Amino acid sequence: MTAAAEQPLDELIAGLAVDVPDFPEPGVLFRDLTPVFADGPAFRRVIDGLAAPSLSDPRAAALAAAGTHPDGDPGFDVVVGVEARGFLLAAAVAYDAGVGVVLVRKAGKLPRERMAADYALEYGTATLELHTDSLRPGQRVLIVDDVLATGGTLGATIALVEQAGGVVAAVSVIIELAALGGRERIAPHAVHALWIT
């Protein structure tokens, strides 16, 4: 067993992530997860962890770690990834589960008919968009992103998924910045964070 497999996942992520002060704006502490993504065993554990809460079986963590799902059902029909790091994570989770991946993009990036939702960041405002035909009514959706901060980005994503007729099965993130209250802002949706700081 490798050191990455033995260490608690939150400690593994914390040990690999790099804090970058004053990025992208003064006063913001950015958690750079690219070293986590670059470490193969750590990245595999992160992907398994992100998929785990959506599994319907109570043995979710063990099943995800083993790469198996009860009755072949991962508990979701599609994974939605939020631009930009969420794309990387959502694609890996979707591939592992054998389901499709849908992209929520920043304004002006999608070429076809789309719906939009505005949101506030801890350092500004922005708009997210989703193609209107990306989801089928009733599809179970796992939303994946890297960080839950104020809840603005994920709140806008939830609004887009629900406007498109999807049902949010769970929200999975690598890091939750608990002091910023994002979990409360996107309640009652289930949130699973691999590292709460």
N, C-alpha and C positions, 0 to 999 in steps of 0.2 A: 504494500500500500504506500502511495506517495504521501509526502507531507501535505500536499493540497487536499488529499482525500481524508486525512486524519484531522485537520484543523477545523474548528467550527466555521461555518460559511461566513458569518458576519466578521469574524476576526480575519479570515483570509482576504475578504474584500477590503477591509480597513487597512490591512498591511500592504496591499498592492496599490490602492488608489493614492493619488497624489493631490494634495490640497494646493490650489493656486489662488492666492489672495488677489483681490481687486480685478477679477476677470468675470464677465466681460465689462463690468462697470466698477468704479471705485466703491468699496464697501461690500462687494459680493465675494463670498468664498466659493470658488468653483471646485467641485470634486471631479478630477480627471480620472475616468475609468479605463482609459486606453491601455494602461498596464495590465488590468484585469483581463481585458479582451485578448491581449497578446500572449497570455499564459494559458496554454492549451487545457491542462487539467482544471485550472480555476474557471476558465470560460465554460467548460462542460458542466461543472457544478452549478454555475450561475444559471445556465439555460435550464437545467433540470429543476432548479429551485423556482425559477419563474413560472414553469409549467405546473408545479405541484399543487397550488391552492385550487386550481380549477378542476382537479380530478374529483369525481363523485365518490370514490371509495375513501373511507377514513384512513386507509394506509397510504395516503397520497404521497407523502415525502419518500417513503420506501419504494413505492412503485415508480416514481419519477426517477429516483436514483438508479433503479434497475432498468429503466428504459421501457417499462411495460405499463399498460393501461388496462383497467378492468373492462372486460368484454370488448376490448378494442376501442372504447369510447374515452377520449381524453377529458370530456366534460365541456368541450367547446367545439364549435363548427368551423370557426375562422379566428385568426389572430389579427388584431389591429395594432399596427406599429405607428408611433408618433415621430415625426421628423425631429431630429435626424438619427440620433443614436438608437432610438426605438426601432428604426428599420432593421438594423443589424440584429438586435435581440429578437424581434418578432419573427424575422425570417428564420432564424435558427430554431425557435420554439415551434413554429408552424411546420418546418421540415421534419423535426423530430416526431411531431404528432401526426404527420401525414395529412395536414389540412392546409387550406390556402392562407395567404397573407394579404391584408388590405392596408393601404397607406393613407395616413392622415398627413396632409402636407401644408406648408406655409402658403399664404395667399399668392396666387398667380402662378403656381407650379403645375396645376392639373389642367390638361388640355380639353377635357369634355365638360358636359353639364355637371355642376357641382353645387353643394350647399356649403355655407360658411358659418363659423361661430367665432366671435371675438372673445378675448380673454385678457386678463391682467397678469403680468409677470411681477416678480419682486423688483424688477428693474425696468419696467415699461409695459407696453401693450402690444398685442399682435392679433392675427387672425389665422385660424386653421380652416382647411377645406377638405371635403370628401366627395368623390364622385357619387352622384345620386344613385347610380346602379351598382355600387360596390357591395351592398349587402342585400340579402333577401329577408323579407319580413319574418320574424321569429328566429332568425339565426342566433345561436349562442356565441357570444363574442368574448374573447380574452383580450383585454387591452394591456399592452406591454410598453413600458418606457423605462428610462434609466433612473430618473429621480422624481419623487413626489416632494414638491416644495410647498408653495402656497395653494396648490390645487387648481390653478388657473388653466394650465395646459390640459390636464386630465379631465377637468370639468367640461371644457369645451369639446374634448374628444367624446366624452360620455354623451353630451348633448347631440353631437353629430350622429353617433351610433344609434341613439334612440330615435332621432328624427328620421333616419333611414329605415327604421323598423327593426333594428337589431335589439337583442336582449343582452345586457352586460352580465356575463357569468362571473367575472372577477377582474380586478385591476392588479397587475403585478409590476413591481418596480425593484430595482436593485437597492436604492437608497431612499429612505424617508427622512426628511429633515423635520423632525417632530415639532420643534419649536415654532414652525411657520404655520401649523394648523391645517395643512392640506387635507388630511384624512377627514376631519370634521366637515370641510367644505364640499367634499364629494360623497358624504354619507347620503343614503344608507348603503351605497355600493361597497362590496367586500374589497378590502385592500390587503395585499400581501407584500410586505417589504422584507428583503433579505438582510438588510442592515438598517436599523433605526438609530439615528444619531441626533 
